């Protein structure tokens, strides 16, 4: 069995022959066949894996030293004497024995046996005779404390005072490797990735199972320098050669943070089963499946692997966790499988109800025309967030507009009135008006239609309802005034009261007109996909601001509001695609984003080519300004966009997704979104803070400290807060990961 360091040296030189001298520097112009995985390295025992690795060093003179002690020479010819076995340097062994450090003593015995197979350790190492060299003991103590510069100084001082004295070769070997490790760690912390690779290639004895932290850093260096396959191989080496359970699990966790999903399959394949038959990476497989399903729950176009869907389904059925059932509910809802969505949300509510669970439950009920149940489900959560309020109002509007003319409980009506008033929601006010109109309560209907117009001046259905109510009340003057204002914009309002007008055609109860308007309310639920609310932060910094819409890359020839007002209020669906597009840009310039989104949507539905492309872009911008990022992403997908537009929209969407995941305490998803965003745009300070706390949540203290240190150097107080949090979490003992 060849040693690990020797095997790595062979791999670096591209040869399967005996281990050559360790390289003294990294040749940046060449690409080694493999740095961290050598095909001819056999697995080594757990004892050796935990022992300090044999260290190839470069003496101060600069001459290369073999990476491992020379293998015993072949049997010499009879004419030549047989070479004596090499002397074993037991200096470190004696030192550790005198100190009573049994852990290091056992590791040193394992190391020496690996280097010198014929060597036998003393029967009782703890009783090794004291060599009586206090000064050398002091030097070893400095080494054990990591004070390597002082070790060099002490050696030089003794050589100056005692000419001819030489330090033990083992001490020099260990010192050179330790210094190389410090250099590699510092380069990694400073993100000097090429330097990390250079140091690692010059010191292959660092690339062992006793230095898993170094292997992690080398893996990241490869990934950061555009060689993810090498990074994957580094992780794969740990998983195939090393036996520490905690390090194997941590390796897999790091790989999931830095490698795309397809690259993880070879790593997951190294999973080992426990005595209970459960794989060591079961939790990681579950998290990956959940992340895949979460992405699909926000985007109906995402395809989820059958294995991932089966994994989450199995976990939800076996464990009954609300979060798993909620994921499955949103997944089904986005794909219009409303019965399945309802069943999953019902299970989630039974396990642990929440605002987001109830929102999904209510939306499924609305799509199944069970409006009263949807309203009831959202009552406890209707003030929890803007998204919850939107779903509650959608349930109320659909309940009021439901066919059949069934009476609504007074308590429900009272809640609807309060909700509409607090939200100043014109759609709900209009539906209350139509409900009163259907019951021939024309004064009440008129009041609510007027209220809807006060909140949304361009609400033509509310104006139409108000005109009908005034007609029924015999308010000829009020009707005439309304017709003068709206006749150019609404032919049906202008026709009320004429013998050929559609107002005469309404039945005496008014129920026919109210029901004719009902589909408008039901469309609220069909198109409403409110962003799931974000959990409140606990003792964390303020989250990054919501994604802001990028500045509109206005297509050539698109008209805006500069120098003139928008055209009179009209239904955008009565316009041509080009006219609706121009109206959308005009409204967007006036920050009337909701109306602009409707105009752009009209152009998307009926336009083609450049008109459809520009309209999809405009609709995305409008929804981004409204904070409806999911709808913005869907709108952007309606038509292929130029690269520049696609990039700015992706940056805005990923920013919001990272923020949402952070506030929902999902650090893995936070880092995934931030990593994806960082490939498109530089990371802002507020997002760096999110990254730091995500690392802290994952107990990656070294990465968290590095990020917070960088933030603190900018003068941002959150950087100092983050550093304090890291120190508290680690008991003021710095950890690299």
N, C-alpha and C positions, 0 to 999 in steps of 0.2 A: 504494500500500500504506500503510495507516495504521499508526502505531506501536502496540505492544502496550499501553503505558500508556494511550494515548489510547483504544484500544478498550475497555479495562477501565473507564475513566472513563465512557464511553458506556453500558456495561452497567450500571454502578452507578446512573446517572441514568435508566435505562429508555428511552433515546433512541438512535436511529441517526444523529443529526446530528453535526456537528463536535464534537470533544472539548470539553466544558465544563470549568469550573474544578474542580479536585479538591476533594471535600468536606473541610471542616475538622474534622468529627466524625461519628461513626456515629449514625444515627438509630435508636435501639433500638426505636422503635414501628413502623418500617416493615420490610418484607421485600424486599430487592432482588431483581430478577428473576434475577440471577446475579452472583456475586462473582468467581469465578475463571475462568469460561469465557464468553467473548464470541463470539457467533455470527459477528460481522463481523470478527473478527481473523484475518488471513491468516497462514499459516505464515511464519516468518521464518528467515533463513539461520542456519547453524550459527555463523558468525562473530559475528553479532549476538546470538545466544543466549548466547554466552560473554562478551559485553561488558557492562560496567555499564549498567543501564537508565537512560534519561532520567528525571530525578527531579522530580516535581511537589512543590513545597514551599510551606509557609506562612511568609511572613516574620514576623519577630518582632513586627511591628505587628499581625499577625492577619489581614491581607488575603489572600484566596485568590489563588494564582498558577496559571495554566493548567498542566494536567498535562504538556503538551508545548509546545515553541515554536510560536508561531502559524504556521499554514500560509501560504505566500506568497499575498498578496492577489490577487484577480482583476484583470485588466488595467484600469487606471484610465481614465476618460473622457479625451479629448484635452485637455480644459480643465484637467486636474489632472496634476501631475508624477508620474512612476512612482516608487513607494516604493523606497528603497535596500534591497538585501539586508541581512539582519541581520548584525551583526558577530559573528565567531566567537571565542569565548573560548578561547585556546590556552594558558591558564596551566598547566593540568594536563599538557598535551602537553609543554610545555617542561620542566616539573619531572621527568616520567618520563624524558624524553630525557637530561637532565643526570645522573639517577641511574643510567642504563644499564639501567633496568627494561624490557626489551623486551616482556615479556608484557603488562604494563599499558599500555605505549606502543601496542601493536597493538590492545588493547581500546579505548583512548581514541580511536584513529583510527577504528575501526569505529563507535563511539558518535557521534562528530562527523559522520561521513558519513551516519548514519541521521537525525540532526537537521537537517543542512544538506546536502541532496543536491548542491548546486552547489559545495561546498567541496572543494578539492583539498589533500591533505596535502603537506608539504615532500618533495622528492625524497629527501633524506637526513635524517630527523628527528633522528638522533643527532648531527648537526652544527649543530643549531639554536643560534643565538647566545644566550649567557647574558644574561638580562635584568638580572642584577646586583641581585637583591633577596634577600639572605640571610635576612631576617626572614620573608618570605613562604615561602621554602624550609623554614624551621624549622616553620612552621605546617602546611605540607603534610606534613612528616615526622611530626608529631604525629597528623595525620589518618590517614596510612598505617599507623600503629601502633595505631589504634583508641582513641586517648586523646582522645575527643571533648569532654569537659568542659574539658580543657586547651586544645583548639583554640578553644572559645568564649572562654576567659579570655584567650588570646593576642590574639585579634581585638579584644576589648574594650580590652585594654591598649594596643594600637597605635593604635586610634581615639582613645584618651584622649591619647596622646603626640603623635599626628599628626592634628590636626583636619582633616577633609575626606577622609581616606584611607578608601577602601571596599574590602573584600575582594572578590575575583572572585566573580561570581554563580555560576559553576560550583562553587566551593568551598562556598558556602552551600547550594546545591542538594544536593550530595553529602552534606554534613554533616547536613542535615535527614533525608534518607533513612536514613543510617546510624544516627542516633539513634532513628528509628522502628523500625528493625530490632532494635536492642538492646531497646527497650521490648516489642516483640512476642515476642522470644525469652524474655525474663524472665517475661512473662505466661504463656507456654506452659509454661515450667519449673515455674511455680507453679500450673499447671492452672487459670488464670483465663481460661477459654475465651471468655467474652463479650468480655473485653478484647482477646484475640487478634483476634477478628473485627472489633472496632471499629478497632483500629490498622490492620489490613489494608485495611479499606474507606476509611480516610482517606489511605492511601499506596498507591495502585494500582500505582505503579512498582515496588513490592517483588514484585508477583505476576508474575514473569517467569522465563524459563528460567535466567537467571543467579542466581536466588534460589530454587532448587528446595527448599531446606530450609524456606524460609518457606511455600511451597505445601504441603509436607507438614504443617507445623504448623497451617495454616489448615484443611486437610482434617480433621485430628484434632479441631480445635475444633468444626467442624460436627458431626462424629460424636458427640462427647461432649455436645453440646447437643441431641441428639435429631433431627438433620437428616442422616441418613446419605446421602441422595441428593445433598446438596450436597458432602459429603465425597467421594463417588464421582466427582462432576464435577471436583473439584480434582485427583484422581488422573488422571482421564481427560484433563484439560488437559495435564498433563505428558506423558502417553503419546502424545498427538496432536500436540503442538507442539514438544517438546524432543527432542534427538538424542543426548544423552550416554548411552552404553550402560549404564554402571554405575548412573547415576541412574534410568534407566528400569526396570532390574531391581530396584533398591531400592524404587522406587515400588510395583511390583507385589507385592513381599514385604510391605511395610507394609499394603497393601490387604488381603492375605489374613489379616493379623492382626486387622483391625478391621471388616471387612465380612462379612456372611453370604455363603455360597457363591453364591446366585443373583445378587447384586450384582456378582460378579466377572466374569461372562460378558462384559459390554461392554468391560471392561478387557482381558481376554484376547484379545478380537477385534482389538485394536490391535497384536498381536504382529507383529514383522518377521522375515522369514526371512534367515538368513545365506547366504553363498555355497555352503555345503554343504547348503542346504535345510532346516536345523534351525532351528526357531523360537527366539527369544531367551528365551521363557518356558517352554521345554520342562521345565526342572528344577522350576519352580513347578507346572506341570500335573501332573508326576509326584508331587510332594509332596502336592498336594491329593487326588489319586486315592488315594495311600497312606493319608492321614488318613481319608478316607471309608471305605476298606476296614478300617482299624483299628477304627473305631467299629462297623462291622458285624460284625467278628470278635468283639467283646465282647457284641453284642446281636443275636440272631437276628431281631428285629423291624425292624431298620434296613434300608431298601431302598437299594441302591447303584446309581447310574446305570450303564447298560451301558458308556458311554464310560470311566468310571473303572475298571471291572472289566477292560475290554479293555486299558487303559493298563498296569495293574499286571501283567496276564498277559503282555503283550508284553515288558515290561521283564524279568520273571522268566525268560522263555524266551530272550531275547536276551543278557542279562547274567549270568544264573544266580546272582544274589545270594541269599544265604541268607535275608535279611530279607524280600525280596519273596515268595519261595516260602513262607516261614513265614506271612506275612499271608494268602496264598491258602489255606494249609492250615487256619488257624483259621477263616477265612470258610466254607470248605466243611464243617468239623467242626460248627460251630454250626448249620448247615443240614442236618445228618444226611446229607451226601454223603460217606460214609466212604471209598469207594474213591478219590475225587478228593483228599480230605484226606490220605490215606495217600501218594498219589503226590507231592503237593507237599511233605509233610514229609520224604519220602525224598530229594528233590532238595535241600532245605535242609540235611539232615544230611550229604549228600555234599559240599556247599560249605563248611559250617562248622557243626559240631554244637554244641549248647548245651543248657542245662537246659530252656528253654522249647520248643525244637524237639523234643527227645526226649519231653517231656510230651505234646505234640500227637500225635506219632507213636505213642506208646504208647496214648493214648486211642482213636485210630483203630483200632489193632490190637485193642484190647479189644472195641470194638463189632463187629469182624469175627470175634470168637471166636478170635483168635490170641494166646492168653494167654501162652504160653511166650515168644514173640517180644517181647511187651510187657514182660514181666519182665526179659528180657535187655537190652532197649534202655535200661531205666531204672536198671540196676545202677550205671553210673558216676555217675549224678546223684541217687541216692536220698537223699543227705544234703545236697543243694544248697540246699533250702528246704523249708518246710512243704508247699507245693504239690507239689513233686517227690516228697516222701515220701508224700503222699496218693495220687498216681498210682501209685507203686510198690506201695504196699499194696493198692490196688484191683486191680492186675495179679496180685499174689500171691493175694489172696482168690479171684479168679475162676479162677486156675490150680488152686488146691486144690479148688475146688468144681466143676471141669469134669466133665461126664459121661464115662463110659467106663472109669473106674477105672484109667487109665494111671498107671504108676509115675512119680514125680517124682525127678529127679536129686538126690542127697544134697547137692550144693553149693547147689542152688536152695533146698532145705529149710533148710539152715543159714543162708542169707541171710534167708529168710523169718522164721526164729526170731529172728535178731538184730534185724531191723527191727521185728518186733512187740514185742520186749522194750524196745528203745530208745524207741519211740513210745508204749508202753503202749496199743496199739491193740486194743480188745476184739474188733472184727470179724475181724481177722486171727487172733487167738488162737482165736476160735470156729471159724474155718475149718480151722485146723491140727487142732483137736480132732475135727472131722467127718472130716478126711482120715485121721487115726489110727483113728477109729471104723470107717471103711469097710474098713480093713485088719485089723480085729479086734484092734487094739492098744488094748484097753480101759483099762489103767492109764494109758498116755500120754494117751489121749483125756480121761480124767477129770481129769488134771492141767491140761490146757489149757482145758477147760471151766471149771474152778475159777478158773484165772488170769483168764479173760475176765470172770467174775463179780466178781472182786476189782477189776478195772479199771472195770467198768460193772455196778453192782449190779442194775440193772433189765433186764438182758439176758435176756429170757425164753427165746430159743432156746438160749443157753448153759446155762441152768438145766435145760432139757429134755434137752439132750445129757448133762449131768452125771447126771441121774436115770437115763437109759438106761444109761450106763456103769456106774453103781453097781448097777443091776439085773443087768447081765451079769457083774459081778464078784462077785455074791452078797452085796453089802453091804446087807443088809436094814435095818440101823439107820440107815445113812447115807441110804438112799432114803426111809425114813419121816420122818427129820428134814427132808429137803428138801421132801417133800410137805406136811408141816405148815406150812412157811414159804410155799409157793407155791400150795397148793390153791385158795385164794380168788381168786388172780390168773390161774391157768392150769389150765383143765379138763383139758388133755391130760396135764399132769404128775400131777394128782390121779388120773387114770385108769390110770396105769402099774401093772401087777401085778394089776389086776382082770381077771376073765374077759371083761368087755366093754370092757376098756381097749385103747386103740390101741397101747400098748406091746407087747402080745402079737402084734399083727399084723405087726410088723417081721420081715423075714427074718433068718435066723440070722447072716448075715454083717454085718448092719448097714448094708450098702451102700444099701439102699432108703431108709432114713431119712436117711442122709447126702445122697443125691441129692435127696430131697424138700426138704432145707434149702438146696440149692445155689442156687436162684433168688434167695435173699436176698443171696448174695454178688455175683451178677451185677448186681443193682440198684445196687451201689456204683458201678460204672463208668457205669451209665446215668444216674445222678443226679449223679455227681461232676464238678464243673466248677471245679477249683481255680484260684485266681487265679494268673496267670503270675508267676513270681518277679521280683523287682526287682533290677536290676543294682546291684552295689556302687558306692558313690560314691567318687570319687577327688579328694582335696583339696577337698572341698566341705563346706558346713555340714550338720549333721544335718538330715535331711528332716523335714517336718511329720509329726506323729504320725498314725497311721492314723485313718481316719474313725471317729469315735465315734458310737454309736447315740444319736439324740436321745432325750430323755425321752419315755416312752410317753404319747401322748395317749389315755389309757384311756377307751374308750367307756363311757357310762353303764350301770351295772349289771354291768360285767365284774368278776368276782371275782378277788382276788389272794391273796397269801400273808399279808397282814397279819393277825396275831392267830391264825393257824391254819396247819397244814401242808397240803401238797397232798394230794389223794386218793392212795390206795395205787397202786403202780406197775401200770399197765395199758397195753395196746396202744391208742393213741389212735384207731386205725382201727376199733375195736369200739365206739366211742362215737358218740353223735349229734353233729351239727355244733355245736350250742350247747354241749354238754358238752366237746367237744374244744377249743372256743374258750376256755371258762373254765379248762380245765386248762393251756392255753398261757400265759395271763396269770399263773397261779399259778406255773408253772415259771420264767417270765421274771423274776418278782419274786425268785426264789431264785437267779438267775444261772445256771440250768441251761438255757443258751440252745439247745444242740443238741436236747435233748428238747422244749423249747418250740417250736422250729421244726417238728418232726415233728407236734406237736399242732395247731399253726396250719395246717399243710399239709393235715391231715385235714379241718379245718373248711372250708378253701378248696375242697377237692375236692367236698365234699358239701353245703356251705351255699349260701345264696342271699341276695340283698339285703344288708341291713346286716351279717348274720353273715359273709358272704363278704368284704365290704369290710373289716370289723374284723380278720378272720383274715389277710387279705393284708397289712394294715398290721403286725400283730403278727409275722408271719413275716419281714417286711423288717427289723424292729427286731432280731429274734433273729440274723439273718445279719450285720447290721451289727456287733453285739457280738462275733461270731465273726471279723470281718474279711473275710468273704466278700461283698465289695461287689457283684460281678456278680450273685451269686445274690439279693442283697437287691433289686437293681434289677429283676430278673425277677419276684421275688415281688410287688413293689409294682405291677407292671403287670398282675397277675392280676385286679385289680378297680379301677375308678376310685376315686380318693381325694379328700377335700375339699382345698381349696387350701392350707390351713395344713399339713396332713400332707404333701401333695405337695412343698411348699417345703422342709420340714425334711429329708425324705428326699433330695431333689435336692441340697441343700447338702452333706450327708454324702457322697453318691456322687461329686459333682464334686470335693470336697476330696481324696478318695482317688485319683481319676483324675489330678488335677493332680500329686499326689505321685508316683504310679506313673510318669507320663510324664517327670517331672523325673529320677527315679532311673534311668530307661531312656535318658536323654540325648536326649529328644525335645522340644526347647524350644518348637517350634511348637505341639505338642499341649498342652504345659504351659500356655502362654499362652491357648490357646483355652479350656481348662477353667477357668482362673482368671478369664478375662473373663466366661465364662458364670456362674460362681459369684458374681462381684462384683455381678451384676445381681440376685442373690437375697439376699445378706448382705454385711455389711462384711468387708473383707479383714483377716485376722489378721496379726500381725507375722511369724510363721513362714512364712506364705504370701507375704507381701511379699518375704521373702528369696528364696524360690523364684522369684518374678517377676524380681527383680533379676539372678539368675544366668542365668535363661532369656534375658533381654535381652543379657547379656554373651556368652552362647553365640552369639547371632545378630549380634554385633558392633554392637548398638544401644547404643553407649556412653553417649550422652546420657541415654537412658531409664534405663539401669542406674544411672548416677551419681545421677540424681534419686531413684530408689527407695532406694538405699543411704543417701543423705544423710538422707532422711526416717526410715529405720530407725535410723541412728546418733544422730539427735536424741532418740530415746527412751531412749538409754543401752545399747542392745543391741550387743554386741561384733561380731555378724555384719555390722552395717552398716559398721563400720570396716574389716573384712576385705574386704567387697565393694568399698568405695571404693579400697582398695589394689590389688585385682585390676583394677579399671578403669584405674587409673593405670599399672600395669605393662603392660596390654594396649595402651595407646595411647602408650606412651613418655612418659608424663606430659604429653601434649598433649591437652587436652580436646577431645572430638568430640561434636557434638550428637546424632549418630545413628551 
